[in-house]
Amino acid sequence: MSNQSLPAENAYTHLNERARALADKSDDARIYAIREGAWLGYKDAKRIIGRMEELLAYPRITRMPNLLLVAPSFNGKTSILRRFVSEHLPDLDPAGEVTICPVVMVESPPKPDISDFYTRILDALMTPYKPTASVQEKYSQIKRLFRQMDVRMLIVDEIHHLIAGSLNRQQEFRNALKSLGNETMVCIVAAGIEDAYNAFNTDPQMSSRFTPEELPLWRPNNEFGALLATLELRMPLRSPSNLKDPATMLAIHTRSEGTLGDMCDLVKELAVDAIRGKAERITVAQIGALPWIPPSKRKQHKRL
C-alpha cells in the first residue's frame, strides 16, 4: 500500500487528534477552525477556576467570601469567567418545578447605575419584569429569584466601570453590591482591569470582603513556550512550526507584548497566513513580516 493511501490519522504527528482530522481539509475549512479557537487551560486559569469552584461550594454564612479578579485588558479574564459559567449552566429540566441556576454572570453597566445593574441581572435570569419597576421592586424580585433558583454565585465583569460615575454614585453602587451579597448570601466574583482596585480600595469594607487574584502579563518563559506548544498541537498546519523554540517564542512574545488575547490572535493570523502562502508552518521571518499592529501602538495607529 502506498504512502498516499495511508489514512490521515497516521500522518501529521505534530498535531492532536482533532487537528489531524482537519489537516487534509480545504484551506477554508482549516482557516475557519483556526479562527474558531478553543479553551486554553493554562496554569493561572485552572487556579482561578479552582478557587471559584471552592466559592461555589461554600456554605451560606453571614459574611460570604468574594473574589476580585484583576487582569490587563484582553488577557483572558472574561474567557475564564465564561468557561466557568459554561460548566455550571442552568438546569432547564421541564419536569422540574423551578429552574436551578447556580451561577449568574452579568457585565457591569458603563456607569454605576443601580437600576441598570438590576435589569441586567433580571435579563440574565431570563425572567419577565416591569420596565417601569422601581429600583426597590427590581431588588425584591432579584432576592426572591435568587432563593427560588438557588443562585450561589454572581459574577460581575468589567467592574472597573464603577469609577465612571461621581463619588456618591460609586458609593451607592458599592453599597448595593454589598447589600445584595449580604441579603442573598451568594458569593460575588467581580472582575476588571487594574482600575478595579481603585473601585474597591476606596471602601475598606469592599476591599476586606474581596480577595484579589491577578492575571499578570505573560513572560517569554517555559510556561509561555508550553502554551505555544499547545496552540501548535491544535492548528491544522501540515508541517511542524516548533513554536516553543526560543527564537520563535521570543518573536511571538515581542509582537504580542505578553497579552494572552493578542498572542492567540497573532498566532491564529500567522497560521492563516501560512496556509494561504502554502508554507504550512510558522517561521521567525514570517512573524516579523506579518502586518500586525501591537497593542501599544493601536491608539496611535492612523487609518488610511
C-alpha positions as CSV (number, residue, x, y, z in Angstrom):
1,M,0.0,0.0,0.0
2,S,1.4,3.4,-1.0
3,N,2.0,6.3,1.4
4,Q,-0.7,8.3,-0.4
5,S,-3.3,5.8,0.7
6,L,-2.5,6.0,4.4
7,P,-5.3,7.4,6.4
8,A,-4.8,11.0,7.6
9,E,-4.7,10.0,11.3
10,N,-1.4,8.2,10.6
11,A,0.2,11.4,9.4
12,Y,0.8,14.8,11.0
13,T,2.1,13.5,14.3
14,H,2.8,17.1,15.4
15,L,-0.9,17.7,15.7
16,N,-3.5,16.4,18.1
17,E,-6.3,14.1,17.0
18,R,-8.8,16.9,16.1
19,A,-6.2,18.9,14.1
20,R,-5.1,15.7,12.3
21,A,-8.6,15.1,11.2
22,L,-8.7,18.7,9.7
23,A,-5.2,18.7,8.2
24,D,-6.3,17.4,4.8
25,K,-9.4,19.5,4.6
26,S,-9.7,22.6,2.4
27,D,-7.9,25.8,3.2
28,D,-11.2,27.5,4.0
29,A,-12.2,24.7,6.4
30,R,-8.9,24.8,8.2
31,I,-8.9,28.6,8.4
32,Y,-12.4,28.5,9.9
33,A,-11.3,26.0,12.6
34,I,-8.2,28.1,13.5
35,R,-10.2,31.3,13.9
36,E,-12.8,29.5,15.9
37,G,-10.3,28.8,18.6
38,A,-10.7,26.7,21.8
39,W,-10.3,26.9,25.5
40,L,-6.8,27.1,26.8
41,G,-6.5,25.5,30.3
42,Y,-3.2,27.1,31.4
43,K,-2.0,27.2,35.0
44,D,-3.4,30.5,36.2
45,A,-6.8,29.8,34.5
46,K,-7.0,26.5,36.3
47,R,-6.0,28.1,39.6
48,I,-8.7,30.7,39.4
49,I,-11.4,28.3,38.2
50,G,-10.4,26.1,41.1
51,R,-10.8,29.0,43.5
52,M,-14.2,29.8,42.0
53,E,-15.3,26.1,42.5
54,E,-14.4,26.5,46.2
55,L,-16.6,29.6,46.4
56,L,-19.5,27.9,44.6
57,A,-19.4,25.1,47.2
58,Y,-19.1,27.4,50.2
59,P,-21.8,27.1,52.8
60,R,-24.1,30.1,53.2
61,I,-22.8,32.2,56.1
62,T,-23.4,35.7,57.3
63,R,-20.3,37.1,55.6
64,M,-19.7,35.2,52.3
65,P,-16.2,35.2,50.8
66,N,-15.8,37.1,47.5
67,L,-13.2,37.3,44.8
68,L,-11.8,40.3,42.8
69,L,-10.2,39.1,39.5
70,V,-7.9,41.7,38.0
71,A,-6.1,41.5,34.7
72,P,-4.8,43.7,31.9
73,S,-7.3,44.2,29.1
74,F,-7.5,41.2,26.7
75,N,-5.5,39.0,29.0
76,G,-8.1,36.2,29.5
77,K,-10.2,37.1,32.5
78,T,-13.6,37.1,30.6
79,S,-12.7,33.8,28.9
80,I,-12.1,32.2,32.3
81,L,-15.4,33.6,33.6
82,R,-17.3,32.3,30.6
83,R,-15.6,28.9,30.9
84,F,-16.7,28.7,34.5
85,V,-20.3,29.6,33.6
86,S,-20.3,27.0,30.8
87,E,-19.5,24.4,33.4
88,H,-22.4,25.4,35.6
89,L,-25.3,26.1,33.2
90,P,-28.9,26.4,34.5
91,D,-30.9,23.2,34.9
92,L,-33.6,23.6,32.3
93,D,-35.4,20.3,33.0
94,P,-39.0,20.9,32.0
95,A,-40.1,18.3,34.6
96,G,-38.7,20.4,37.4
97,E,-40.9,22.9,39.3
98,V,-38.3,25.7,39.0
99,T,-35.1,26.3,37.0
100,I,-31.9,25.9,39.1
101,C,-29.3,28.5,38.2
102,P,-26.2,28.2,40.3
103,V,-24.2,30.9,38.6
104,V,-25.3,34.2,37.1
105,M,-23.0,36.4,35.1
106,V,-23.5,40.0,34.0
107,E,-21.4,42.8,32.7
108,S,-21.3,45.9,34.9
109,P,-23.2,48.9,33.5
110,P,-21.0,51.5,31.7
111,K,-21.6,53.8,34.7
112,P,-22.6,53.0,38.3
113,D,-26.4,52.8,37.7
114,I,-28.1,50.5,40.2
115,S,-31.3,50.2,38.2
116,D,-29.4,49.2,35.1
117,F,-27.4,46.7,37.1
118,Y,-30.6,45.1,38.5
119,T,-32.1,45.0,35.0
120,R,-29.0,43.1,33.7
121,I,-29.4,40.5,36.5
122,L,-33.1,40.0,35.7
123,D,-32.2,39.7,32.0
124,A,-29.5,37.1,32.8
125,L,-32.2,35.1,34.8
126,M,-34.4,35.3,31.7
127,T,-37.3,36.4,33.8
128,P,-40.1,39.0,32.9
129,Y,-40.2,42.2,34.8
130,K,-42.0,45.5,34.6
131,P,-39.9,48.1,32.5
132,T,-41.2,50.8,34.8
133,A,-40.4,48.9,38.0
134,S,-38.6,50.9,40.7
135,V,-35.1,50.0,41.9
136,Q,-36.6,48.6,45.1
137,E,-39.1,46.4,43.1
138,K,-36.3,45.0,40.9
139,Y,-34.2,44.3,44.0
140,S,-37.0,42.5,45.8
141,Q,-37.6,40.4,42.6
142,I,-33.9,39.5,42.4
143,K,-33.8,38.4,46.0
144,R,-36.8,36.2,45.5
145,L,-35.5,34.7,42.3
146,F,-32.1,34.0,43.8
147,R,-33.8,32.0,46.6
148,Q,-36.1,30.2,44.2
149,M,-33.4,29.4,41.6
150,D,-30.7,28.5,44.2
151,V,-28.3,31.1,42.8
152,R,-25.0,30.6,44.6
153,M,-22.6,32.9,42.7
154,L,-23.0,36.3,41.0
155,I,-20.2,37.2,38.5
156,V,-19.9,40.9,37.6
157,D,-17.5,41.5,34.8
158,E,-16.0,44.9,33.8
159,I,-16.4,46.1,37.4
160,H,-13.9,49.0,36.7
161,H,-16.9,50.8,35.0
162,L,-17.8,51.6,38.6
163,I,-15.3,54.5,38.7
164,A,-17.0,56.2,35.7
165,G,-19.5,57.9,38.0
166,S,-19.4,60.5,40.7
167,L,-18.0,59.5,44.2
168,N,-21.6,59.4,45.5
169,R,-22.8,57.2,42.7
170,Q,-19.8,54.9,43.2
171,Q,-20.6,54.5,46.9
172,E,-24.3,53.9,46.2
173,F,-23.3,51.1,43.7
174,R,-20.8,49.5,46.2
175,N,-23.5,49.6,48.9
176,A,-26.0,48.0,46.6
177,L,-23.5,45.2,45.8
178,K,-22.7,44.7,49.5
179,S,-26.4,44.5,50.3
180,L,-27.1,42.0,47.6
181,G,-24.4,39.8,48.8
182,N,-25.4,40.1,52.5
183,E,-29.1,39.5,52.0
184,T,-28.9,36.7,49.4
185,M,-25.8,35.0,50.8
186,V,-24.3,34.5,47.4
187,C,-20.6,34.7,46.6
188,I,-19.7,37.6,44.3
189,V,-16.9,37.4,41.8
190,A,-16.0,40.9,40.4
191,A,-13.6,41.2,37.5
192,G,-11.9,44.1,35.7
193,I,-8.7,45.8,34.7
194,E,-6.4,47.4,37.2
195,D,-8.8,50.3,37.7
196,A,-10.9,47.7,39.6
197,Y,-8.6,48.1,42.5
198,N,-9.4,51.8,42.7
199,A,-13.1,51.0,42.5
200,F,-12.8,48.8,45.6
201,N,-10.0,50.2,47.7
202,T,-11.7,53.5,48.5
203,D,-14.2,51.5,50.6
204,P,-12.4,49.5,53.4
205,Q,-15.4,47.1,53.7
206,M,-15.3,46.2,50.0
207,S,-11.5,45.7,49.9
208,S,-11.7,43.5,53.0
209,R,-14.6,41.4,51.5
210,F,-13.0,40.7,48.1
211,T,-9.8,38.6,47.9
212,P,-7.8,39.7,44.9
213,E,-6.5,37.4,42.2
214,E,-4.3,38.7,39.4
215,L,-3.7,37.5,35.8
216,P,-0.3,39.2,35.0
217,L,1.1,39.7,31.5
218,W,2.9,36.7,30.1
219,R,6.7,36.4,30.1
220,P,8.8,34.6,27.5
221,N,9.5,31.6,29.8
222,N,8.8,27.9,29.9
223,E,5.1,28.4,30.6
224,F,4.7,30.6,27.6
225,G,6.5,28.1,25.5
226,A,4.2,25.3,26.8
227,L,1.2,27.5,25.9
228,L,2.5,28.0,22.3
229,A,3.2,24.2,22.0
230,T,-0.5,23.6,23.0
231,L,-1.6,26.0,20.3
232,E,0.6,24.3,17.7
233,L,-1.0,20.9,18.5
234,R,-4.4,22.4,17.7
235,M,-3.6,24.2,14.5
236,P,-4.1,22.1,11.4
237,L,-0.9,23.2,9.6
238,R,0.7,20.3,7.6
239,S,4.2,20.9,8.8
240,P,5.6,21.5,12.3
241,S,6.5,25.0,13.4
242,N,8.1,24.3,16.8
243,L,6.6,27.5,18.3
244,K,8.3,26.8,21.7
245,D,11.7,27.2,20.1
246,P,13.3,30.2,22.0
247,A,13.8,32.4,18.9
248,T,10.2,31.8,17.7
249,M,8.7,32.1,21.2
250,L,10.5,35.4,21.8
251,A,9.4,36.8,18.4
252,I,5.8,36.0,19.2
253,H,6.0,37.4,22.7
254,T,7.6,40.6,21.4
255,R,4.9,41.2,18.8
256,S,2.0,40.4,21.2
257,E,3.6,42.2,24.2
258,G,2.7,39.4,26.6
259,T,-1.1,39.8,26.3
260,L,-2.8,36.4,26.1
261,G,-5.6,37.5,23.7
262,D,-3.2,39.3,21.4
263,M,-0.9,36.3,21.4
264,C,-3.7,34.0,20.5
265,D,-4.9,36.3,17.7
266,L,-1.4,36.8,16.4
267,V,-0.8,33.0,16.2
268,K,-4.1,32.5,14.5
269,E,-3.3,35.0,11.8
270,L,0.2,33.6,11.4
271,A,-1.4,30.2,10.9
272,V,-3.9,31.6,8.4
273,D,-1.0,33.3,6.6
274,A,0.9,30.1,6.5
275,I,-2.0,28.3,4.9
276,R,-2.7,31.0,2.3
277,G,1.0,31.3,1.5
278,K,1.4,27.5,1.1
279,A,4.2,27.5,3.7
280,E,2.1,25.3,6.1
281,R,4.4,26.3,9.0
282,I,5.1,29.5,11.1
283,T,8.6,30.9,10.9
284,V,10.5,33.6,12.7
285,A,10.8,35.6,9.4
286,Q,7.0,35.4,8.9
287,I,6.4,36.6,12.4
288,G,8.4,39.7,11.8
289,A,6.8,40.3,8.3
290,L,3.2,39.8,9.1
291,P,1.2,43.1,9.1
292,W,0.3,43.3,12.8
293,I,-0.3,46.3,15.0
294,P,0.9,45.6,18.5
295,P,-1.5,46.6,21.4
296,S,0.6,49.5,22.5
297,K,0.5,51.1,19.0
298,R,-3.2,50.8,18.2
299,K,-4.3,54.0,19.8
300,Q,-1.7,55.9,17.7
301,H,-2.4,53.9,14.5
302,K,-3.7,56.2,11.8
303,R,-6.3,54.9,9.5
304,L,-5.8,55.5,5.8
